[in-house]
Amino acid sequence: MTIQINDKDYILDYSFRAQFLFERVSKDKECTASESSCLFFYCCLLTKNKGFNMEWADFIDYLDSHHELYAKFNDMMSEALDFDKKKAETTDS
């Protein structure tokens, strides 16, 4: 999936690399569920886009005025988790 931030296209994709980065970054932090979700969104962008250099605070500010991006992130995550579930079901058969 591709999303636009500040008129620039970025790849948004679930990956183990994003999961690893999220776990490292959030390890010593107490985050709410929404903070964790936004942080994982940010990690997905960081790991798939070498040119993505937006600071965390700027990213949150951008999301505040572009809620549709968070909806796209949720769609991407639902699709990724649904794919993993279907894949597991076919290998269990």
C-alpha positions in Angstrom: 0.0 0.0 0.0 1.2 3.5 -0.8 0.2 6.6 1.2 1.0 10.3 0.8 2.5 12.5 3.5 3.3 16.1 2.6 2.8 15.3 -1.1 5.3 12.5 -1.1 4.5 8.8 -1.6 5.6 6.3 1.0 5.2 2.5 1.2 3.2 1.3 4.1 3.7 -2.4 4.8 3.7 -4.8 7.7 7.1 -6.5 8.2 9.2 -8.3 10.8 11.7 -5.5 10.5 9.0 -3.0 11.6 8.0 -5.3 14.4 11.6 -5.6 15.6 12.1 -1.8 15.5 8.8 -1.3 17.4 9.8 -3.7 20.1 13.2 -2.0 20.5 11.8 1.5 20.6 8.9 0.7 22.9 10.8 -1.6 25.2 11.3 0.8 28.1 8.2 2.9 27.5 4.8 2.7 29.0 2.5 3.3 26.1 -1.2 3.4 25.8 -2.8 1.3 23.1 -3.3 4.2 20.8 0.3 5.3 21.3 1.5 1.8 20.6 -0.5 1.7 17.4 0.8 5.0 16.2 4.3 4.0 17.1 4.0 0.8 15.1 2.6 2.8 12.1 5.7 5.1 12.4 8.0 2.1 12.5 6.4 0.6 9.4 7.1 3.8 7.5 10.7 4.0 8.8 11.6 0.5 7.8 10.2 0.6 4.3 11.2 4.1 3.2 14.8 5.2 3.4 13.7 8.8 2.6 11.2 9.0 5.5 12.8 11.3 8.0 9.8 12.9 9.7 10.3 13.3 13.5 7.9 11.5 15.8 6.2 14.7 17.0 5.8 16.0 13.5 4.3 12.6 12.5 1.7 12.8 15.2 0.9 16.4 14.3 0.4 15.3 10.7 -1.9 12.4 11.8 -4.0 14.9 13.8 -5.0 16.6 10.6 -5.0 13.6 8.3 -7.1 10.9 10.1 -7.6 9.0 6.8 -3.9 7.9 7.0 -4.6 6.1 10.3 -7.6 4.4 8.7 -5.4 3.2 5.9 -2.9 1.9 8.4 -5.7 0.0 10.2 -6.9 -1.4 6.8 -3.3 -2.5 6.0 -3.0 -4.2 9.4 -6.3 -6.0 9.0 -5.3 -7.3 5.6 -1.9 -8.5 6.9 -3.4 -10.2 9.9 -6.2 -11.8 7.8 -3.7 -13.0 5.3 -1.6 -14.6 8.1 -4.7 -16.2 9.5 -5.8 -17.7 6.2 -2.3 -18.9 5.5 -2.2 -20.7 8.9 -5.5 -22.3 8.2 -4.4 -23.7 4.9 -1.2 -25.1 6.4 -3.1 -26.7 9.3 -5.3 -28.7 6.9 
